[in-house]
Amino acid sequence: MNRFILVIIIFCFIECRKVSETFEPIEDAIIYSADKQKNNPQPLNEIKLMSWNIRFGIGRSNWFGDACGLNTIFDKNIVDSTLNLITEKINKENPDILMVQECDVNSKRTSYVQEINFILNNTQFNYAYYGPVWQSQFIPSHGLGKMDMGIVIFSKWKLENAKRISLPLRSDQSAAEKYFYLRYCMLQVELNIEGFKSVKLFNVHSVAFSSDDTKKRQYDFIKNEFDKIKSDGGYFACGGDFNTLPSNSIKKDYCIEDMCEGEKFHDTENKHKEGSNYLGEDDGFNQLFYNYNSSLSLEKYSQNESVYFTHTTRHPNNKPDRRLDYFFTNYQWIQGTDTTYQDAIKFSDHAAISVKLKLPK
Amino acid sequence: MKKTKIFILFIIFFVFTNKIIFADSLNVYSFIQKTAFTNQAKQFNKSLWEPYSYGINKRIELQSFLLGNLLMPNISVKINLIKKNNFYLSSQHSINYFTPWLKFWQGNGTGAIISPETDIPKLFLIENGIFVSYLINNKLLISSNLNMTLALGTKINRLYSIDMPIIYNRFAPAFENAVFSLKTNLQGKITKRFNYMATFDYYYINSNQFSNFIETSIIGVFAKSTRFKFCLGPKLVYGQYPFGNQINILPYFNIIFNGSIKSKKTR
């Protein structure tokens, strides 16, 4: 802790500007466009949505922040080669809209690779809309240094009214930790295609490691945003990493699976590992299932859970062991188009998911 | 606790060590370390951010960051080579062993600014430079300094560099090749109690990717007495960091303390 105080004193001397971004409740998203525009035809009746937490392009590497890893900084070659595999998969599935979580744009840990530009220039997408989640001049912890990570909506077509909407913050951290920590958000854009009604598209990344009621507050907040659109007679489709399990999952406690060497859980001192115990999270998240259409219904999920898993921390065979990623809409999914790409977990700690949305007329 | 002890030692060192003889009058310069001047024999100069400098004799001065020696053993010698009319020329030679300093900042958890996964090898920073100063008149002094800094030892992988203003360019030799710097400053008197210094420092890092850094400042110096001076001013820093170009405006504050060590009187 003393070393931390020293770092803060150094900052006082060397930085006049804000060290870490804190964000307004609603801000304009940052817009990117591909270096070379690609010709994409307008959709006929439906669009294909894909959501993928790409783990900032480090694949299955042992990052210190999860998976019991030791490494903090990754070489450009590792990041570039992972992004190549990720873009290959994206091109193979050819979604119209891609919702990405954990995308680095100028972070030391990924050798300052501009991942949004990389994906834009190696896929069919023409535009990207970025909402930063973790933006700091310098994070004085584990040698993380400069950080700029967030969520992105990639699109073949130009979208409108792109907004970054802040989600409620964790309340179980010290002020210093909170200041330098991730500020989760949702990203909202409007898809306006001639001949169809406007659809608001959301990308969500909710908190992973909170031990208080932050998840519930975030799910309530998200539902409230959806409710507003519904009550105005509008349409939305949302994809993202919600960091919780379907309420009817057989297993909800992954402390032992996620346990690192030397750790101990389920005793009197260390009850649960942060981010690995999903018990008690149903209340808020269920409201999304009950009020809106999920691309994967709870009934379908319960018939064969494992084929819908999208995440693992360190499964030895790189097989996902839990479902954390979802799509919701207040309109209609095309039946039978919900897909979980479990093979894609080789390139991240999440599998990609996709579904086709019927466009409202 | 360890840091508190260091702080107390620092205060004791600053306030109670040495017997002080007041200097006769304010010099035109406030920052002797930035000039070709050397301290007179037994005279010293200390400040928060500049090294402690001590005059061995009329021509030779030793410099060291005294507290810094705990984590970064360092010594520097400045030798006055030419002193002709108003023109001064000196050379400066420094050696720094900064492996312990880098290791101090390395680790897991909060406060660590260097990632734990890299090995920090034994590294010495060797710095050699030439100073020239020209006293334009009693109120104005111009000084320039050309420096080359090299690291002896195995370089640290540049992935783990500390990409912060002020720090990056000073420690770049540990990650990159040689660093060359050309620093110029103008120091002058305004009134009896007010001095000023304007600086323009250019750093060239001999590397494939990132190369130029500029630091410029205008600093006001208030002389509380002939011993104590307080300095304040803005510093503009431009740098080509691994993540791109960045400009920072930083506050500069310093306290300068000078005097001389009194010789014991003998009967």
Boltz contact constraints between the chains, C-beta under 6 A:
constraints:
  - contact:
      token1: [A, 2]
      token2: [B, 3]
      max_distance: 6.0
  - contact:
      token1: [A, 3]
      token2: [B, 111]
      max_distance: 6.0
  - contact:
      token1: [A, 4]
      token2: [B, 110]
      max_distance: 6.0
  - contact:
      token1: [A, 4]
      token2: [B, 111]
      max_distance: 6.0
  - contact:
      token1: [A, 7]
      token2: [B, 111]
      max_distance: 6.0
  - contact:
      token1: [A, 14]
      token2: [B, 165]
      max_distance: 6.0
  - contact:
      token1: [A, 14]
      token2: [B, 166]
      max_distance: 6.0
  - contact:
      token1: [A, 14]
      token2: [B, 250]
      max_distance: 6.0
  - contact:
      token1: [A, 16]
      token2: [B, 249]
      max_distance: 6.0
  - contact:
      token1: [A, 70]
      token2: [B, 117]
      max_distance: 6.0
  - contact:
      token1: [A, 71]
      token2: [B, 117]
      max_distance: 6.0
  - contact:
      token1: [A, 72]
      token2: [B, 115]
      max_distance: 6.0
  - contact:
      token1: [A, 73]
      token2: [B, 115]
      max_distance: 6.0
  - contact:
      token1: [A, 73]
      token2: [B, 159]
      max_distance: 6.0
  - contact:
      token1: [A, 106]
      token2: [B, 243]
      max_distance: 6.0
  - contact:
      token1: [A, 112]
      token2: [B, 242]
      max_distance: 6.0
  - contact:
      token1: [A, 112]
      token2: [B, 243]
      max_distance: 6.0
  - contact:
      token1: [A, 138]
      token2: [B, 164]
      max_distance: 6.0
  - contact:
      token1: [A, 140]
      token2: [B, 111]
      max_distance: 6.0
  - contact:
      token1: [A, 140]
      token2: [B, 113]
      max_distance: 6.0
  - contact:
      token1: [A, 141]
      token2: [B, 110]
      max_distance: 6.0
  - contact:
      token1: [A, 142]
      token2: [B, 108]
      max_distance: 6.0
  - contact:
      token1: [A, 142]
      token2: [B, 112]
      max_distance: 6.0
  - contact:
      token1: [A, 143]
      token2: [B, 112]
      max_distance: 6.0
  - contact:
      token1: [A, 143]
      token2: [B, 113]
      max_distance: 6.0
  - contact:
      token1: [A, 143]
      token2: [B, 114]
      max_distance: 6.0
  - contact:
      token1: [A, 143]
      token2: [B, 115]
      max_distance: 6.0
  - contact:
      token1: [A, 145]
      token2: [B, 163]
      max_distance: 6.0
  - contact:
      token1: [A, 146]
      token2: [B, 163]
      max_distance: 6.0
  - contact:
      token1: [A, 146]
      token2: [B, 243]
      max_distance: 6.0
